[in-house]
Amino acid sequence: MTDPSDADPDPLRAPPGERSVPELLRFGVVNLDKPAGPSSHQVSAWVRDAIDETLATLDPEGPPTRGVAHSGTLDPKVTGCLPTLTGDATRMAQVFLEGAKEYVAVLELHGSPPSDFREVVAEFEGEIYQKPPRKSAVSRRLRTRTVHELDLLEVADRRALLRIRCESGTYVRKLCHDIGLATGGGAHMGHLRRSATDPFDDRDLRTLQDLVDALAWAGDGDDALLREVVRPAEDALAHLPAVTVARSAARSVATGAAVYAPGVIDVDDAAIPAAVRDDASNDSDAPTDTDGDAPPDRDTDPDPPLAACFTPDGTAVCLGRVVGDPDAENGTVVALERVLL
């Protein structure tokens, strides 16, 4: 007879609000306020080392974080919002590419602003062309990026204060340079601060000192501050459309299965691409895929939005894209991209 103690442990985490401190540290997110000076890589290393030191005290038999991941590199001089994922939450780092980023930048003009300066700035709102700078880590090919909002907040002599809400991957330094060219006098970026990385913003930023203090208190048995500073990793998924799946389906996902129709409880409308909606409405009487092994062909909508799957109690299960009708009796509904269990 099999000893119950030999059974495989349940792969599902406890609900976000019920996790122990070690569980939180191994699947958490810190909305970090990056200081000027160190690189984003260095800040991440400090976060990792501080957390691992606390884990070694609180749970010496458990594993370390095995790393952290931030929401997108900020130059050493740049400050602001740098959400940082800890432990297993690093698997979801791609979610920060799905949302927008917001910056406040000082534009240093090389001459007096022209009389139509506000109109010149407004021309850069919308889709723009950019070629990454020479020092960038990506290929220097011309590409498009979307500037969702571009506000001229203040002008004083040869300085202008800009608020920029833009698509991830937009180079603000290059944007400032191009605005300068459009004025006819040239310009460059001065101080830059990131004020938001969806779904986080600067209203609840935490400093490195906050984190170190919270970890020290937690090591002494008081975890109240730590639970304010380190949040459940699910908070980093708040801007994505959600799919709710049964716990039994979530356990199957943990072993590599896709999300099949019988396990789907609810799907946000925003997660369902137009092609899936059209198929569901036009082919409701057509035979369905019986084996569920391969998602249907989506040539008309090749890139459905990234969605996050959760159990009914809010535990993150996986990231994926809706490729099938959630109301069908069988077949694949969500094709997996990252398993988070």
N, C-alpha and C positions, 0 to 999 in steps of 0.2 A: 504494500500500500504506500502511495506517495505521501511523504511528509509535507503538510501544508507550508512549512517554513521554506521548502525548496521551490515553491511556486514562483514564477517570475513576478517581480514587483509591478504594481500598476504604473504605466508610463505617464499617466495624467498627473499634472501638478495640482496642488491644492488651489482653491479659488484665490484670486489676487489678494484679497483682504485677510486671508487666513494663513499666510505663509510665515514660516519662521524667519529669523534674521538671516541665517545662512542661505535659505532658499531664495530670499529676496535679493541678496548680494549676488547670487549665481544666475539670476534672471531679472535684472533690474535696469533702470535708466535714470541717469542724473542729468537734469537740465542745467548744464554747467556754464558758468560765466567765465569764458577764457580770458585770462589777463594778457596784457601786452608783454612781449618778451619771449616766452617759450613757444616752440612750435606746437601744433596740434598733436603731433606724434609724442612729444615729450610730456604734454599734459595727460595724454591717455596712459602713458607708462606710469606716471605718478598715481593716477587713479587705480590702475591695476595693482601696483605694489601695495598701496594703502589698504585696499580691500583684501588682498591675499594675506596680509599680515593679520588682519582681524579674523579672517576665516581660520587661520592656523591656530588662533586662540579659542574661538568659539566652537569650531568643528574640526579638530585636528585629524579625524579619521576620514573626512570628506575631501574632495578634490579642490584645487585652487580654481580661480575663475577661468583660467586658460586664455585670458585676454579680454580686452575691451575694444569697442569700435565707436568712432565718433561719426558725426553727421555730415562731414564734409570739411576738407582742410581749410583752415584760416591761416593766412600768413602770420609770422611771429608778431608783427606790430598791430595786427587786427585783433579787436576784442569782441566779446559778446557771446551770443547763444551758440553753444556747442553741445547739444545733447549727446550723451555718451552711454552706450549700451554695455552691459556687463555680462560676462560668462556666456551662457547659451544664447542670450539675447543678441549676441553679435551676428547670429544667423539672419536676423531681420534687418541688417544695415541698409539694404536696398530700399526700404520704405521711405528713407529721406530723399530719394530721387523722385518720388511720386508727388510730393507737395511743393509748395513755393517757399522761397526764402525772402527775407526782408532785411534791408540794410539802411543805415543812415550814413551818408558820406559827405565829406567836405570836398567840394570842387574848387580847386585852386586855379583861377583864371590867369592867363598870362598877359591880359590886358583888361581894360574896362569892359564890363558886360555891355553888349549891344542893346539898343532900344527895344528890340524884339526878342530879348533873351528868353523870356517865359515861353514864347511861341517856339523858339528853337528847341528848348528842352522838351516841350510837349511832342515834338516830332519823333522822339525816341520811345514813346509809349506804344506798345503793340509788338509786332514781330520785327526783329532786327537781325541783321547779319553780323556775325562776329568770327574772327579768326583768333584762336587761342594765342596768348603771348609766347615768346620764344622760351621762357623759363617754365612753361606749363608741362604737366606730365602726360598730356594727351597729344594726339596727332594734330598738327597745325593745318587743318583743313577748314575752309569756310563752311559755316553752319548757321542755322537760324536758332534764335532763342526768343522767348516771349517776355517782354516787360509788361507785367499786368497793370502796375500803377507806378507813375513817376511824378512825384510832387516836389515842386520848388518851394521849400519851406521859408527860406530867408536868403537875402542877398545883402552883403556888407562889403563895400569896396570891391576887391577882386576875389572875394570868397562867396560861395553859394552853398547852402545846406540842402541836400537832396534826400528824399525818402524814396527808396526803390523797392518795390515788391516784384519779384521776377521768378522765372523758371529756374530750377536747379541747373547748375552748370553755366550760368551767366557770369561773365567776367566784368566785375564792376570797374576795375581799373581801366579796362579797354573801353567800357561805356563812357567813362569820364573823358578819356582821351578823344573819343569820337565826338562827344558833345563839344569839346574844345575846338576841334577842327571845323565843326559846323558854325561856330561863332565867328570864325575867321581869325581869331587871335590865339588859339591854342589853350590847353588846360591839362591838368593832371589831377589825380586823386590825392587828397591829403589824408586826414584821419578817416578810418572806416570802422564801423561797428555793426555787427549782425544783430538785429533786434528780434528776429523770428526765424525758426526753421519748423515748418509745419510738422506736427501739431503743437509745437512749443513756441513760446514767445518770452519776452524779457520781463513779464510781470511776476514770475516766480523763479528767477535764476538763483542758482546756488554757487558759491565760490568754492575753491579748493579747500579753504580753511573751514568752511561749513562742513564739508565732507569729512575732513580729518577729525574735527571736533565730534561729529556725530558717530564716527567709528570708535573713537575713544570712549564715549559714553556707553555705546553698545557693548564694548568689551568689558565694561564695569557693570553691566546688567540693566542699563536704562536705554531702551531702544526707541523712545518717543521721537527724538530729534532725527534719528536715522530714517525712520519711516516717513518723515517729511522731506528729507533730502534725497533718498533713494526711493524711487517709485516703482511699482510693478511694471515690467517691460510692456505689458499690454497698453500702457498709456501712450507708447510710441506708435500705436496702430489706430489711434482715435480718428485720424483723418481719412482712413481707408473705408470703403464700403465693407459691410460685414456679412458673413455667412454663418448661421448657427447650425451646428451639427450635433447629433446625438452622441453621448459619451461612448457608446459602443462603436460608432463610426470613427470617433477620434482615436480609439485604441487601434483600429485597423490602419489609420493614417500613420500612427507611430511605427508601424512595420513596413511602411512604404506604399500602402494602397492609396489610390485616388479617393476623392469624395464621391460616392455613388448616390443616386437619387433616393433610395430608401432611408439613407441616414441624414438627409437634409431636413431641418426643421423650419428655417426661415432664411430669406435672402433679401438684402437691401436692393431696392430697385436699381440703384446706381451701379451695382455689381454686374448687372445683366446687360451684355452688349446687344446692339440692335439686331444682329444676325440671329441670336438665340431667341429673342422676342418674336421675330418674324417667323422663324421655324416653328415655334410653339403655337403661334396663332394660325399658320397656314397648313401645318402638317399634323394637326391634333389627332387625325384618324389614321395616319400612316403608321406602319409597323415600326417599333422601336428596336434599338440595338439590344440584343438579348444577353450578350456576354459582357458588355460594359468595359471592354479592355481598351478601346481606342476612342478618343474624343472625336466628334464629328468634324468634318472639314470646315474651316472658317475663313475661306479665302476672301469673303466679302468684309470681314472684320478681323484682320490678323492679329490685332493687339487689344484684346479685352482689358478692362482696367484691372489692376492688381487688387485683390480682395484679401481680407483676413478672416480666417475661420476660427470660431470660438465654440466652446461647449456652452450649454445654457447658463452655467454659473460664471461665465466670463473668462475662462482659462483659454489662452491662445493655443491653437492646434497647428496651424500651418498658414502659409501664404500661397496663393494660387490665383487662377483666373477661371471665371465661369465659362464653360464651353458647352453646356447642355441644359436642357429644360429642368429647372428645379422641381416642377410639378409632374415630371414623368414618373412612371412606375419603376424604371430601371435605367441603366446607362450612367456614364460619367457626367457629373455636374461640375466639379472643380478639378482642373488639372493642376497638379502640385508644382510649386517652384521651390519652396523651403518648408521642411518639417521643423516645427518649433518645440516639439516634445523631447 
